[in-house]
Amino acid sequence: MEISAQLTSKGQITIPSAVRKALRLQEGDRVVFRVDGDRAILARTPDLLSLAGSIGVPAAVRDAPWSDIVDAAHRAQGRKGS
């Protein structure tokens, strides 16, 4: 699908209805623009709260301080901690 839209003097664009429907966009949804050279890709931002609990956390690190988890990840990648 390729649909054009006109930029206003304020730099605003109305997302065409067909694009809103294809991306299932509703009022209040947020979008992200990814710029690659002379092109931009409009994408629906993920609802990060809907991802909560979707990744298991090993029991050994569930109660560990975040700084310890980051340091362990850096060590696993062969980098020094921050």
C-alpha positions, 0 to 999 in steps of 0.5 A: 500500500502506498498512499500520499498525504500533504504536509501542513505549514505547521509540519503536520500530516493527517494519517490517511484512513486506510493507513489507520485501519491497516495499523489498527490505530485509534485516537490516543495511540502513539506511533513512531517514525523510523528514518532510513536515509531519505525514507521514513517508516511509520509504525504503531508503537507497541503497548509495553504493558501488554508484554509484562510477564511474557518473559520468564525471569530465572529464580536466581535473579528475581530479587537481585538489584538491577545493577547486579543484573546489568553487571552480569550481562556485561560480564557475559558479553565480555565488557566491563560494568558501568 
